[in-house]
Amino acid sequence: MGRKLKAVVLAAWFLALCLAPPPAHAGAANWVKVSVLYSHFDAAATTDTVTLYTTRGHQQIHQVVMRRDTDFAGGSITTYTVSVGKSGATSKYLPATDVFTGVSNGDTNAIVGQGAGSEADGTALIATATASHNCSTATAGKLTFYILVSAYPPGA
């Protein structure tokens, strides 16, 4: 290969390397956004759950943020709380938080959950609603959840 050809190949390789997006390594944390409407909690019971996210490949849950977009209301409901966790620990990532009409969560209406935890592959992150009357009687309400997750590097 001639000197000019080598220089062109090297320049093309360097340019491709510089323009390539950074690799998404296993430890990179990513936000997952999930919206939940009142109609998702459709059980004719005072407690109901909705799966927000299912872990893959030994992921670490770093944080859960819940934003109340629309107050929960309707029927004969007088209280409505939502927590986030997993089966057997339903408030592991976010304690029961009042999302009923007229309750103020502050200026941003965002509640930041507690501590991180590593979960086995296939663990469902669930939101648990508890209401004074059947969850299915709600006629309004919307929550947006932001879940910060990362995966352990291979072999860790």
MARMIPA-501151 format. One record per residue: residue number from 1; residue in three letters; x, y, z of N, C-alpha, C in turn. Coordinates in steps of 0.1 Angstrom, whole numbers, plus 5000, padded with zeros to 4 digits. Layout:
N
 num residuo n_px n_py n_pz ca_px ca_py ca_pz c_px c_py c_pz
 NUM     ALA    X    Y    Z     X     Y     Z    X    Y    Z
...
// end
This chain:
156
 num residuo n_px n_py n_pz ca_px ca_py ca_pz c_px c_py c_pz
   1     MET 5008 4988 5000  5000  5000  5000 5009 5012 5000
   2     GLY 5005 5022 4992  5013  5034  4991 5011 5043 5003
   3     ARG 5021 5052 5005  5020  5061  5016 5008 5070 5017
   4     LYS 5003 5075 5005  4991  5083  5004 4979 5075 5008
   5     LEU 4978 5063 5003  4967  5054  5005 4966 5051 5020
   6     LYS 4978 5048 5026  4978  5045  5041 4973 5057 5049
   7     ALA 4977 5069 5045  4973  5081  5051 4958 5083 5050
   8     VAL 4952 5080 5038  4938  5082  5036 4930 5072 5045
   9     VAL 4935 5059 5045  4928  5049  5053 4929 5052 5068
  10     LEU 4940 5057 5072  4942  5061  5086 4933 5073 5090
  11     ALA 4932 5082 5081  4923  5094  5083 4908 5090 5083
  12     ALA 4904 5081 5074  4891  5076  5074 4887 5069 5087
  13     TRP 4897 5060 5091  4895  5052  5104 4893 5062 5116
  14     PHE 4902 5072 5117  4902  5081  5128 4889 5089 5127
  15     LEU 4884 5094 5116  4872  5101  5115 4860 5093 5119
  16     ALA 4860 5080 5115  4849  5071  5118 4849 5069 5133
  17     LEU 4861 5068 5139  4862  5066  5154 4857 5078 5161
  18     CYS 4860 5089 5157  4856  5102  5163 4841 5104 5162
  19     LEU 4835 5100 5151  4821  5103  5149 4812 5092 5154
  20     ALA 4817 5081 5158  4809  5070  5163 4803 5074 5177
  21     PRO 4791 5070 5180  4786  5073  5193 4793 5065 5203
  22     PRO 4794 5070 5216  4801  5062  5226 4794 5049 5228
  23     PRO 4801 5038 5232  4795  5025  5234 4786 5026 5247
  24     ALA 4775 5019 5246  4766  5018  5258 4771 5006 5266
  25     HIS 4780 5009 5275  4785  4998  5283 4775 4994 5294
  26     ALA 4777 4982 5300  4767  4976  5309 4764 4985 5321
  27     GLY 4773 4993 5325  4771  5001  5338 4764 5014 5336
  28     ALA 4761 5018 5323  4755  5031  5321 4741 5032 5327
  29     ALA 4738 5042 5334  4724  5044  5340 4715 5051 5330
  30     ASN 4703 5046 5329  4693  5052  5320 4680 5054 5327
  31     TRP 4673 5065 5323  4660  5068  5328 4649 5061 5320
  32     VAL 4640 5055 5326  4628  5049  5319 4616 5056 5324
  33     LYS 4608 5061 5314  4596  5069  5317 4584 5060 5315
  34     VAL 4575 5060 5325  4562  5052  5324 4551 5061 5329
  35     SER 4540 5062 5321  4528  5069  5325 4518 5059 5330
  36     VAL 4510 5062 5340  4500  5054  5345 4487 5062 5347
  37     LEU 4476 5057 5342  4463  5064  5343 4455 5058 5354
  38     TYR 4445 5065 5359  4436  5059  5369 4430 5046 5364
  39     SER 4427 5045 5351  4421  5033  5346 4429 5021 5346
  40     HIS 4443 5022 5348  4451  5011  5350 4449 5004 5363
  41     PHE 4445 5011 5373  4442  5005  5386 4427 5002 5386
  42     ASP 4424 4990 5380  4410  4987  5376 4403 4976 5385
  43     ALA 4410 4973 5396  4404  4962  5404 4392 4967 5412
  44     ALA 4382 4959 5414  4371  4962  5422 4375 4959 5437
  45     ALA 4385 4965 5441  4391  4963  5455 4398 4975 5459
  46     THR 4401 4976 5472  4407  4989  5477 4422 4989 5475
  47     THR 4428 4978 5470  4442  4978  5466 4444 4971 5452
  48     ASP 4453 4977 5444  4455  4972  5431 4470 4975 5428
  49     THR 4476 4966 5419  4490  4969  5414 4490 4970 5399
  50     VAL 4501 4977 5395  4504  4978  5380 4519 4976 5379
  51     THR 4523 4968 5369  4537  4966  5367 4542 4978 5359
  52     LEU 4553 4984 5365  4559  4996  5358 4571 4992 5349
  53     TYR 4578 4982 5354  4591  4979  5347 4595 4965 5352
  54     THR 4601 4957 5343  4606  4944  5347 4621 4944 5344
  55     THR 4629 4940 5354  4644  4941  5353 4649 4930 5344
  56     ARG 4661 4933 5338  4667  4924  5329 4682 4923 5333
  57     GLY 4688 4912 5333  4702  4911  5335 4708 4917 5348
  58     HIS 4702 4914 5359  4707  4919  5372 4709 4934 5372
  59     GLN 4698 4941 5371  4699  4956  5371 4698 4962 5385
  60     GLN 4704 4973 5385  4703  4981  5398 4693 4992 5396
  61     ILE 4684 4993 5405  4674  5004  5405 4680 5015 5414
  62     HIS 4683 5026 5408  4690  5037  5415 4680 5047 5422
  63     GLN 4669 5049 5415  4659  5059  5420 4646 5058 5412
  64     VAL 4635 5062 5419  4622  5063  5413 4617 5076 5417
  65     VAL 4612 5083 5407  4606  5096  5408 4592 5095 5403
  66     MET 4582 5100 5411  4568  5100  5407 4563 5114 5406
  67     ARG 4558 5117 5394  4552  5131  5392 4537 5129 5391
  68     ARG 4529 5137 5398  4515  5136  5398 4511 5147 5387
  69     ASP 4506 5142 5376  4502  5150  5365 4487 5155 5367
  70     THR 4479 5146 5371  4465  5148  5374 4461 5142 5387
  71     ASP 4454 5149 5395  4449  5144  5408 4440 5132 5406
  72     PHE 4441 5122 5415  4431  5111  5415 4418 5115 5422
  73     ALA 4407 5112 5416  4394  5115  5421 4384 5106 5415
  74     GLY 4372 5107 5421  4360  5101  5415 4353 5091 5424
  75     GLY 4341 5088 5421  4333  5079  5429 4332 5084 5443
  76     SER 4332 5074 5452  4331  5078  5466 4345 5077 5473
  77     ILE 4356 5078 5465  4369  5078  5470 4372 5090 5478
  78     THR 4378 5089 5490  4382  5100  5498 4397 5100 5501
  79     THR 4404 5089 5499  4418  5088  5500 4424 5079 5489
  80     TYR 4436 5082 5484  4442  5074  5473 4457 5076 5475
  81     THR 4464 5065 5477  4479  5066  5478 4485 5056 5468
  82     VAL 4497 5059 5464  4505  5050  5455 4519 5049 5461
  83     SER 4524 5036 5461  4538  5033  5465 4544 5025 5453
  84     VAL 4557 5025 5454  4565  5017  5443 4574 5008 5450
  85     GLY 4574 4995 5446  4583  4985  5451 4583 4972 5443
  86     LYS 4583 4961 5450  4582  4948  5443 4574 4939 5452
  87     SER 4571 4927 5447  4563  4918  5455 4570 4915 5468
  88     GLY 4562 4917 5479  4568  4914  5492 4574 4926 5498
  89     ALA 4576 4937 5491  4582  4950  5496 4577 4961 5487
  90     THR 4564 4963 5488  4557  4972  5479 4560 4987 5480
  91     SER 4567 4991 5491  4572  5005  5492 4587 5006 5493
  92     LYS 4594 4996 5487  4609  4996  5487 4615 5009 5481
  93     TYR 4609 5013 5470  4615  5024  5462 4608 5037 5464
  94     LEU 4595 5037 5468  4588  5049  5470 4577 5046 5480
  95     PRO 4577 5054 5492  4567  5051  5502 4553 5055 5497
  96     ALA 4543 5050 5504  4529  5054  5500 4528 5069 5501
  97     THR 4523 5075 5489  4522  5089  5487 4508 5093 5483
  98     ASP 4503 5102 5490  4489  5107  5487 4488 5113 5473
  99     VAL 4480 5109 5464  4478  5114  5451 4464 5119 5449
 100     PHE 4456 5120 5460  4442  5124  5459 4440 5138 5456
 101     THR 4429 5142 5451  4426  5156  5448 4429 5165 5460
 102     GLY 4435 5176 5457  4437  5187  5467 4450 5185 5475
 103     VAL 4457 5174 5473  4469  5172  5481 4481 5178 5473
 104     SER 4489 5186 5480  4500  5192  5473 4513 5185 5476
 105     ASN 4520 5181 5466  4533  5175  5467 4544 5185 5465
 106     GLY 4542 5198 5466  4552  5208  5464 4550 5214 5450
 107     ASP 4560 5223 5447  4559  5231  5434 4559 5222 5422
 108     THR 4567 5211 5422  4569  5203  5410 4560 5191 5410
 109     ASN 4553 5188 5421  4545  5176  5422 4553 5164 5419
 110     ALA 4566 5164 5422  4574  5152  5420 4578 5147 5434
 111     ILE 4578 5134 5436  4582  5128  5448 4594 5119 5444
 112     VAL 4605 5120 5451  4617  5112  5448 4617 5101 5459
 113     GLY 4619 5089 5453  4619  5077  5462 4632 5075 5469
 114     GLN 4633 5065 5478  4645  5063  5485 4653 5052 5479
 115     GLY 4665 5050 5485  4675  5040  5482 4675 5031 5470
 116     ALA 4686 5027 5466  4688  5018  5455 4688 5003 5459
 117     GLY 4686 4995 5450  4686  4980  5452 4689 4973 5440
 118     SER 4696 4962 5441  4698  4953  5429 4687 4943 5429
 119     GLU 4683 4940 5418  4672  4930  5416 4676 4919 5407
 120     ALA 4671 4907 5409  4673  4896  5400 4666 4898 5387
 121     ASP 4671 4891 5377  4665  4892  5364 4650 4888 5364
 122     GLY 4642 4896 5358  4627  4894  5358 4619 4899 5370
 123     THR 4625 4907 5378  4618  4912  5390 4609 4924 5385
 124     ALA 4596 4923 5388  4587  4933  5384 4587 4945 5394
 125     LEU 4589 4957 5389  4587  4969  5397 4573 4973 5396
 126     ILE 4566 4973 5408  4551  4976  5407 4547 4988 5415
 127     ALA 4537 4994 5410  4530  5005  5417 4518 5000 5424
 128     THR 4517 5002 5437  4505  4997  5444 4496 5009 5448
 129     ALA 4484 5008 5444  4474  5019  5448 4465 5013 5459
 130     THR 4463 5022 5469  4454  5019  5480 4444 5030 5481
 131     ALA 4431 5027 5480  4421  5037  5481 4410 5034 5492
 132     SER 4403 5045 5495  4393  5043  5506 4381 5034 5501
 133     HIS 4379 5034 5488  4369  5026  5482 4375 5019 5470
 134     ASN 4368 5011 5462  4374  5003  5451 4382 5012 5442
 135     CYS 4394 5008 5438  4402  5016  5429 4395 5018 5416
 136     SER 4387 5009 5412  4380  5010  5399 4370 5021 5398
 137     THR 4367 5027 5409  4357  5038  5409 4363 5051 5406
 138     ALA 4376 5052 5405  4383  5065  5402 4379 5069 5388
 139     THR 4378 5082 5385  4374  5087  5372 4384 5097 5367
 140     ALA 4395 5099 5374  4405  5108  5370 4418 5105 5377
 141     GLY 4429 5108 5371  4442  5106  5377 4453 5102 5367
 142     LYS 4465 5108 5368  4476  5104  5359 4489 5106 5367
 143     LEU 4497 5096 5366  4511  5097  5373 4521 5094 5362
 144     THR 4533 5100 5363  4544  5097  5354 4555 5093 5364
 145     PHE 4561 5081 5361  4572  5076  5369 4585 5077 5360
 146     TYR 4596 5080 5367  4609  5080  5361 4617 5071 5369
 147     ILE 4622 5060 5363  4630  5050  5370 4644 5050 5364
 148     LEU 4654 5052 5373  4668  5052  5369 4674 5038 5372
 149     VAL 4678 5032 5361  4683  5018  5362 4696 5017 5354
 150     SER 4704 5007 5359  4717  5003  5352 4719 4988 5354
 151     ALA 4727 4983 5346  4730  4968  5346 4745 4966 5351
 152     TYR 4747 4956 5358  4760  4952  5363 4768 4948 5350
 153     PRO 4781 4951 5350  4790  4947  5339 4790 4932 5338
 154     PRO 4792 4926 5327  4793  4911  5326 4804 4906 5335
 155     GLY 4800 4895 5342  4810  4888  5350 4811 4894 5364
 156     ALA 4803 4905 5367  4804  4911  5380 4796 4904 5391
// end
